[in-house]
Amino acid sequence: MRYKTHLVTSFAVVAPVAIMTNNVDIMGACGLALGAILPDIDEPDSYVGRRIPLIPYILKRVFGHRGMTHTLLATMLFVLLAIIIPNSFTCMLAIGYFLHILEDTFSVSGIKWFAPFNSKVLAFKWYSTGKSSESIIFIYMCAVICLESFLWL
């Protein structure tokens, strides 16, 4: 999934809960946005990978794309960070990171949720990255956000 689809999908999922619990702030939104794109730091050609020197190349070389940054173990590190530093930014960072992994599970390529302990790939195969199936998800999620905005005004 490309960064923009990760962003709109994560915001579409989180927005209703954040609004209903009155937990909407700019730091939380920034944390969610960063978490939604951060797992792709293992791909030098990704949105986040193009903005950070050297690290994406090392991660891709050592672990491959959708390697260790796309695991439950990596997600748990961000959850631990949110427990140690409990604020809206770190909490939403962890949620965004988890949602990215979950969203990639629905791709044709899938992910290895339990690596390095288990190398089984989980893939529901609903979309292919960069193809029309992803474009449909992007458009649908944009519509969901618009509907949510209308309902919560």
ChimeraX attribute file (.defattr): number of C-alpha atoms within 10 A of each C-alpha:
attribute: neighborCount
match mode: 1-to-1
recipient: residues
	/A:1	22
	/A:2	16
	/A:3	17
	/A:4	14
	/A:5	24
	/A:6	25
	/A:7	22
	/A:8	22
	/A:9	24
	/A:10	24
	/A:11	22
	/A:12	21
	/A:13	15
	/A:14	17
	/A:15	18
	/A:16	16
	/A:17	12
	/A:18	16
	/A:19	13
	/A:20	10
	/A:21	9
	/A:22	9
	/A:23	12
	/A:24	14
	/A:25	12
	/A:26	10
	/A:27	15
	/A:28	19
	/A:29	21
	/A:30	17
	/A:31	21
	/A:32	28
	/A:33	24
	/A:34	19
	/A:35	28
	/A:36	30
	/A:37	27
	/A:38	21
	/A:39	26
	/A:40	28
	/A:41	25
	/A:42	26
	/A:43	22
	/A:44	21
	/A:45	13
	/A:46	17
	/A:47	16
	/A:48	18
	/A:49	20
	/A:50	13
	/A:51	12
	/A:52	12
	/A:53	10
	/A:54	11
	/A:55	14
	/A:56	23
	/A:57	18
	/A:58	15
	/A:59	20
	/A:60	19
	/A:61	12
	/A:62	12
	/A:63	12
	/A:64	15
	/A:65	20
	/A:66	22
	/A:67	22
	/A:68	23
	/A:69	23
	/A:70	28
	/A:71	21
	/A:72	18
	/A:73	16
	/A:74	20
	/A:75	25
	/A:76	14
	/A:77	12
	/A:78	21
	/A:79	21
	/A:80	14
	/A:81	16
	/A:82	19
	/A:83	13
	/A:84	10
	/A:85	12
	/A:86	12
	/A:87	15
	/A:88	19
	/A:89	22
	/A:90	24
	/A:91	21
	/A:92	26
	/A:93	29
	/A:94	26
	/A:95	22
	/A:96	32
	/A:97	32
	/A:98	24
	/A:99	24
	/A:100	26
	/A:101	26
	/A:102	17
	/A:103	21
	/A:104	25
	/A:105	22
	/A:106	18
	/A:107	20
	/A:108	15
	/A:109	18
	/A:110	23
	/A:111	26
	/A:112	22
	/A:113	25
	/A:114	17
	/A:115	18
	/A:116	13
	/A:117	9
	/A:118	9
	/A:119	12
	/A:120	13
	/A:121	14
	/A:122	17
	/A:123	16
	/A:124	15
	/A:125	13
	/A:126	16
	/A:127	23
	/A:128	17
	/A:129	15
	/A:130	11
	/A:131	10
	/A:132	11
	/A:133	13
	/A:134	18
	/A:135	17
	/A:136	13
	/A:137	18
	/A:138	20
	/A:139	14
	/A:140	15
	/A:141	21
	/A:142	17
	/A:143	14
	/A:144	17
	/A:145	19
	/A:146	12
	/A:147	12
	/A:148	15
	/A:149	13
	/A:150	9
	/A:151	9
	/A:152	10
	/A:153	5
